[in-house]
Amino acid sequence: MDEDNVVGALFEQNGEDNVYDPEDFVQELDVGDCAPRFRISVADDDGAIPGSLFACAVWNGARFIAMHFAKHPELVKGRRVVEFGAASALPSIVALHFGAEVAVMTDYPNDLLLKNIETNIKRNEHLLGSGRHEVRGHLWGSETRGLLRCLDASESASEALDTTGKERADPEAESADTADCSTKNRFDVAVVAECLWLHHLHEDLLKSINSCLAPGGKTFVSFAHHVPGHEKNDLSFFTKAKQLYGFDAVHLDTLASPHVFSPDLLVDQYFLCSGYFDNHDSLEDTPLRFAAGRAPYESHLPICTGTRTAHKPLKMSSSPKSDDPWGLGRKPTKEEIRHWADENSAKCLEYVKQHAERGNPTSVIATIDEFASTNHMMNIGEVKGSVIDEEIRKKKPLVMAELGAYTGYSTVRFASLQREVAGKDSHYFSFEFSPVFAARVREMVELAGLTDQVTVYVGAFSEQYVVLRGKTVDMYFIDHEKSVYLSDLKLIIGSETLAPGSVIAADNVVRPGAPDYLEFIENSPQFSAVRHTIHCGHDRKLLPDLSIATFRG
């Protein structure tokens, strides 16, 4: 899919008048038991109005942020809120209901979009508190003086704006106003819902956020992966936020939610907070609970604050050639899969030796990802890996064990993050059945500089797990032969290595599948289990394929 062409088509104007009545598009939305229902309209989508497609629905990201504010009103009470790409502006309206001092709602500077936001404010005016509200057109990356002036109740911010909310040119005042607003008058909270799929605008959006956010301010970001195959591009927003402005990202929750346009289809909805975390007064370790439409589970995930160190992108001297293992016109046999797995594992190790920076785990992981982008590899990958990364950041496991290592992708990825968040006294145990794969894992670990962090054991877990006796394993990652998931889980339980709060992550529970494991762990009173719905395989099918279970005791 050519994103630039899609966006370009959205921003073409036909110059015709459009008859539009917001009352034709009203929805009544519930954001929680402690809040009233809000009547929200969306902008008409005729394919011609600039940006209309962005505002033609109340996106899940907007609902989840609004629900979070309703659950934790202290995050917005008395705060100054700015929303970028507001569309229906539901989060800002909910923030005003719960006592925000001021909420400035921005979107593409088009009369239709801005009128719809103003209509939503008027429709819910009886539910709003005493806080002020402003609606402004804003192009990401452009001057923000008008937005910051909205914080000054003593002057009319609209005097600096034209009819669509754009800044009027005022070169003489610009430098003085910008300096005056540099630290004194900025926003405490920024809201970004469902905007990350516009990859080419990430830097512009970050520029606006950075210009508007006060020291210690927080940006609440919620998004789903809307463009298949571009998940890494979505996540690059947080890498750029770190590299350009020093923002850290805090993962709040990942939820399976009904797709806006296809309610029978579940998609993963990610919810993060970005900003400086020198002071955590405004973000306590508060469990989150969302009633997310027809989401198949509720989750209680405490806020965590660890981040990985940002590195410059790798410059590859050459690109790996694709073996196209699935280009057979049929499902491959198990023998063919084993052959490709072994062959590509060996090729991947050699590729890492040639291209990765020795002693740099992030470089090793990026190089494996690069190889796997054009070769079939049995790695957990970036998307699922990011989910488990956040579990590691939360748990800070002193002892972690994996069942199944293949070529060492998960070993290097998770062990390096474990060392970062839990310290050098932590340790990672890797159990790999195949002596050939285990030897490659050891080489990969050595290339990453993690030899002291990781111990690799060869053979069936059922024959090796005794080495864990007497230890408390804070986190297990299971990704080996699916037919022994359940039997090995029972060995883990019987080994007395689990403590209340220990986490067990299991991949591929639906494809190829471990139905007996799922039935046991999702019905056992000893565990609280959730599943993450993620694009899987070459066909990018959405499946609840990653299980995260917490041991209750």
N, C-alpha and C positions, 0 to 999 in steps of 0.2 A: 504494500500500500504506500503510495506517494503522499506523505503527510503534507508537504508544502502545497501540492495541488489541492488537497482537501481544504486546508486552511484558506488558500487563495480563493477557492470557490465560495467559501462562506463569507468572505469580505467583499464580494462583488455587489455593487448597487445597481438596481435597474431604474432608479430615478422615479418610480411610480409611487403614488400615495397608497398606503395600506390601511385598510379598515381593520381595526383591532380593538376588541373589548376584553380587558383582563378578566371580567366576570365570567367569561366563557371558559376560563381555564383554572378555576378555583379548586383547591384541594383543602380538606381539613386534616391537619397533621398532628399526631400525638408524639410528644418528645419525652414523655415520662409521667409517672404518677404524681409528681410534685409540681406539674406545670399544666396550664390549660391547653386546650386544642387551639392551634393557630390556623387561620384561614389564609392560605397562600396561593397566589396565582403565578403562572409561568408566562414567559413571553411567547407570542405566536411564532411558529417556525414555518416560514414559507420558502426558505432557501435563498432569499434575496436580501433580507435585512441584514446588515453587518452584525455578525456575532449572534444572530437569533438562535442558531442551533445550540449554542452553549447554554441558553436560558430556557430551553423548551421543556425542561423537566426539573423537578426537585431532586437533585442528585443525592445518592446515598452518603457521599462525603459530607454534604451540608447537614443532612439529618443526624449523622453520627456526632458531628461537632456540636450541634444544637443539643443533642441528648446528653453529651458530656457536660456542657454548661448547666443544663437543668439538674444533673446529678451532683455537680460540684459548683454551685453558684458563687462560691468564694473566689473562683478564678476570674469572674467578671464584675463582681460587685464593687462599685467605686472605681472601676478601671476604665481606661480609654481604649476603645476597640476600633480597629480598621479592618475591613474585609476587602480582599482583592478578588476580582472575578466573581462578584457576589451573586449574579443571576437572580434568584428569588430572595436572597439576603436573609434566609431563615436563621442562621446562627446569630447574626447581629440583632435581629428582632428579639430572639430569645435572650440574648445578653442584656438588652434594654429592659426586658421584663424582670430580669433578676438584678437590676440595679446598676447597670453600667453607667458611668458618668457621661459618656458620650460614645456614640457609634457612628462611624463614617463608612458608608457602604459605597464601594466603587465597582464599576464595570466598564466595558468598552464604551467610549463616549458616543452613544447613539440614543436618540430621543425615546425610541420604543423600549429599549432595555431599562433606561433610567426611570421612565414613566412607570413601568411595571413595579420597580422597587418602591417608588413613592406611593403607588397604590397599595402595596402590601403594608406599608407603614400606616397609612390612613385606615385601612381595613382592620388593623389590629391595635389601633391607637388606644383603645380602652384597656388593653392588656399591658401597655408599656409603663415603665416607671417614670420618674421625673427627669431622666437623663435626656440630653440633647441628641438629635440625630441629623445627619447630613447625607445627601446622596450626590455623588460626584462621578463624572466621567474621568477615567484615568487610563492612559496608555502605559503599560509596564515599562519601566526604564526612563520615563520622562520626568520632568520637574515635579516635585512633590510639595512645593510651597503652599499651594491651595489646600492640600489635605491637612498639612500641619496647622494652617491658619484656622481650620475648623475647631481646633482645640482652644482657641482664644474666644471666650464667650463675649468679650468686650467689643469685638469688631465683626462685621459681616463678611464671612469668608466668601460669599458669593460675589462680592465686588471684584475679586481677582479672577473671576471665571466668566467664560462666554456662555452662550445659551445651552451648550451641550456639556458643560462642566469642564471644558479644557482650560488650561492656564492662559490668561492674557499675557502677552509679552511685556516685561517690565525689567529690562536689563539693569537699570540703575539700582532698583530695590532688591534684585535677586541675591546678590552676594551678602547684603546686610541681613535680609530675612533668613537666608539659609544659615548664616552664622548664628543668628538669634535662636533659631530652632534646633541647633545642633545637639544640645543636650537638655535644654530647659523644657521644651514643649514637644514631646513625642508620645507615641502610643505605647501602652503597656502590653496590649494583646493584638496580634495580627491573625487573621483567619484566611486560609487558602484551602478551598474545597474543590476537588476534581479539576485541577489545573495542570498537573504534571505531565499529561500526555502531549502538551505543546512544548516539545523538547527544545526547539530552536528559540523559545522565549524564556528559558530557565534563567539565564543571566540577567535579562531585563527585569523579570519578576523579583529576583533576589536583590537587584539594585534598589527597587522600590521598597522592598521590605526593610532592607538595611537603612535606607534613608529615613524611614518612618518610625522604626522601633527604638524605644528608649533603652538605655543600659539596663540589663536584667529583664528586658521584655521577652515574651515568648510568642512563637508562631505555631498555631495549631494547624496541622496539615493532614488531610485525609484524601486518599486516592485509591483507585483500582487500576489495574493494567488494562487499558481500553484497546490498545493496538497490539495484537498478538505478535510476538517476536521482538518487541521493543521494551521488554521489562527492564533491561539494564539501562536503557535510556531514561526511563521513568526514575529509576533509583539514582541516576547520576545527579539529580537535583540536590541530593543531600551531600554528595561528594563536592559539588561546586560550592554549596553553602559553607562547607568546612574550609575549602581551599581559598575562596575569595574573601570571606568575612569572619572566619573562625567560629562559625556556628556548629555546635554539636547537635546530634539528633537523638531523641529519646523515643523509643518505641512504646506506645501505650497499649495497642491491641491490634489483633488481626481477626477479622470476622468474616464468616461466610454470609453473604447477603444476596437477595434476589436482584438480578440484573434489572436496571431501570426499564428497558424496553422489552425484556423477555423474562417475566417473573418466574418462569419455571426453571430458569438457568441460574445457578449459584455462582457468584464470583467472590474472590477474596477482596475484602475492603481493608486497607491498611490505615492506621491512625497513629501519627507521630507528632511530637512536639520538637521544634527546632529553636535554638537560641543559645545564649550563654548560660552555663550552669554553675557559676561561682557561688550563687546563693539559691537555695532550694526552698526558701520560705513559702513561695507561691505554688510549689508542686510537691505536696507531701506524698508519702507512700500510701496512696489511697487506692483500695481495690476498685476496679472498674466493672460495671455491669451494664450491658446494653440489651434492651429488648429489641433486637434488630429484625423487625418484620418477620419473615419466615425463616430466619437464620436457625440452623439445626441445633445450636447450642448457645449457652451463655458462658462467658469466661470471666474469671477473676484474676487479673494480671496486675501486679504492682508495678509502679513506674520504676524504670531503671535508667542509669545515666552513663553507662560505658559507651565509648565509640572507638572504632578502629582508626589507626593513624592513616591519614590520606597520603597517597603516593602519586607521583606523576605517572601518566599513562605510559605503558610499555611501548617502545618503538620496535616492531618486529622486523627483522631483516628479510624474512620471507614468510609466506603464508602456507600452512599445511594443506595438502591435497585431500580432497574428500574421497573416502572409500565407498560412500553411498551404500551402506550395508543393507538398507531396506529397499533398494531399487530392484526388487526381484519380481514385482507383480504378485507376490504371495507372502505369506508369513514365513519367516525363516525357521529352520529347524533348530532344536536345542544345540545340536552339534555345530551348526553354522554360527550360532550366537557365541558359543564357547570359543570357537576359532577366532572370530572377530574381536572378542573381548581380550583374548590373549595377545593377538597381533597388535591391536591398537594400544593396549597397555604398554607394550614394549616400545612402540613408536612414540607414544606420549612421553615416556621417560627420557628418551633420546632428545626429543624436541625441547623438553624443559632444560636438559643439560646444555643445549646449544643457545637458548634464548633467555632463560631466567637469570636474575641477579642472585648469585650464590649468597646464602645467609639471609635472604629477604623472603619471609613466608608469603607476603602479599604479592610479590613478583612471581613466585612459584605458582600460586593459585591463579593469578591472572593469565599466566602462560598455559596452564592446563585448560582454563576456560577457552582460551583462544584456539587451542588444538581441538577441544571438544565441539567447538562451533561448526566444524566441518568434518568431524569424525565421530562415529558412534562410541560413546564412553558410558560406563555404568557409574557415573558420578552423581551425587545429589544435586549439584549445580547451584547457580547463583540465587534463584528465586526461593527454593526450599531451604538452601543454605542460610539465607538471610533470616528465615523464621527461627531456625535453630540457633543462629548467632544471638538473637535477642533472648532466647531462653538461657544461653550461657551468660550473657551480660547480667541478667536478673539473678541467676543462681550463684554465679561466681564459684564454680565447682572446684574444690581442692582436689577431688579425685573424679575423673571421668573415664568411661570405658566405652569402646565401640566394638560391635560384633560385625565383622566384615569391613575390610579396608580397601580391597581392589588395588588401585595404583597409588593410593595415599592422599587423594584430594581431601576427603573429610578429615583425615588424620592431621594434615598440615593446617587446614582451615580452622578446625575446632581447637586443636592443641595450641596454636599460636594465639588465638583469642582467649583461651583459658589462661595462658601465661600472662596475658595483658591485664585481665580483670581480676584474677585470683592470685597472681604473684608467682615468683619462682619456686615457691615451696609446693606448688600444685603439681599434679602428675597425670599423664594421659596413658591409658592402657589400651592397646590395639590388638584385637584377636582376629587373625586371618587364617582360614582353613588351608589355602593353597601355599605351599612353600615357594612357588615361583612368584606369586603376587606379593607374598610377605617380604621376599628379598627386594622387590622393587619399592615397596613401601618404605623399607629401611633406607634405601638410596634417596628416595624423595624427602624423607625426614632429614637426612644428612644434608641434602642440598638446601633445605630451608633453614638450617641451623638450629634444629630442634632435637638433636640427639639426646640431650640431657632431660628433655621434657617428656619424651615418648619412649615407651617400652613396647616392642612388638612381639607377640606370642604366635607360634605357628601350630596349627592343628584345630580340631573341633573345639568350640567353646566348652562343650560338655566335658572335655578332657582337661581343659586348662583353667577353668574358672576358679579352681581352688586357690590360685594365687591371690585372689581378692578377699579371701576369708580374713576376718579381723579388721577389714577396712570398711568405712562408710563411703559408698559410691554416690556422689551427689547427682550424677547424671549418666545415663546409658544412652547410646545411640545404636539402634539395631537396623542393619541394612545388609543382611547376608541371605542365606537360603530361606525362602519364605516358609517352607514346610516345617522348619524347626523354630520358627518365631515363638510359638506357644510353649513348646517344651523347654526352650532356653529361658523364656520368661519365668517359668515355674522354677527352674534352677536358680535364677536370680533371687526370686522370693525366698526360696529355701536356704540360700546362702547367707541370709541375714546381713546382706550388705546394704539394704535399703533403710533409710530413716524417713520419718514424716517430712514431706517436702521434696524428697528425691524425685527426679524427673526421668521418664523413659520416653524417648522419641523413637518412632519407628516409621521408616519410609516404605513406599510401595505397598501399602496395606490393602489397596484396591486393585492396582495393576502392577505386577501380575496378581497380587492379592494374598492376604493371609486371613481368611474369614474366621478361622477358629480363634486366632489371636484377638481379632477385633471383638468377637462375641464375648470372649472371656474378660478382656480388660475394660470394655465399656459397660459390663454388667457386674463387675466385681466391686463390692463395697470398699475394698482396699484402695481403689484408684478413682480419681476424677479425670476423665479422658475427654479430649476434644479432638476434632479433625479439621485440618486446613484444606480448603478447596483450591487447587492450583492447576494451571495448564500442565499437562503431562504428555510426554512422548513426542514423536515426530508429527502426530496429528493435532497436537496442541489441545487435546480434549480436557475439559475441566472435570477434575475428579477430586473427591475428598480423600486424598492419597497419603497425607502425612498426619500421623497420630502423635499427639503430645499428651502424656498421662502423668499425673502427679500422685505419688504414693501418700495415702492418708495414714497408714499405719495399721 
